[in-house]
Amino acid sequence: MIVRVATLDDEPGSRPKYHIWTEQDVAWLEGEDLPRYSQWQPDG
């Protein structure tokens, strides 16, 4: 499921486990200490 943060009015009650599709992220998006995958996360 993909949910854009700007569409939420309240705390969602859960936190991200990893970031996907990061191959074209800009430097200012980094900061969270979560696994990052350039495309889709590996099966695991």
C-alpha positions in Angstrom: 0.0 0.0 0.0 1.3 3.4 -0.8 -0.1 6.3 1.2 1.1 9.8 0.6 1.9 11.5 3.9 0.2 14.8 2.9 -3.1 12.9 2.7 -3.2 12.1 6.4 -4.9 14.3 8.9 -4.0 12.3 12.0 -1.2 10.0 13.3 -1.6 6.7 11.3 -0.7 4.5 14.3 2.1 2.7 12.5 5.6 3.5 11.3 7.4 2.7 8.1 9.6 -0.4 8.0 11.7 0.5 5.0 11.8 2.9 2.0 11.3 1.7 -1.6 12.0 3.3 -5.0 14.8 5.4 -3.6 17.1 5.3 -6.6 16.2 8.9 -7.5 15.8 10.3 -3.9 17.2 13.7 -3.2 19.7 14.1 -0.4 17.3 16.1 1.9 14.9 13.1 2.1 17.5 11.0 4.0 17.6 10.9 7.7 15.6 8.0 9.0 17.6 4.9 9.9 15.5 2.5 7.9 16.5 0.0 5.1 16.4 1.6 1.7 15.9 -0.2 -1.6 16.5 1.4 -5.0 13.5 -0.3 -6.4 11.0 -2.7 -4.8 12.1 -4.4 -1.5 13.6 -7.9 -1.9 11.5 -10.9 -1.1 12.4 -12.0 2.3 
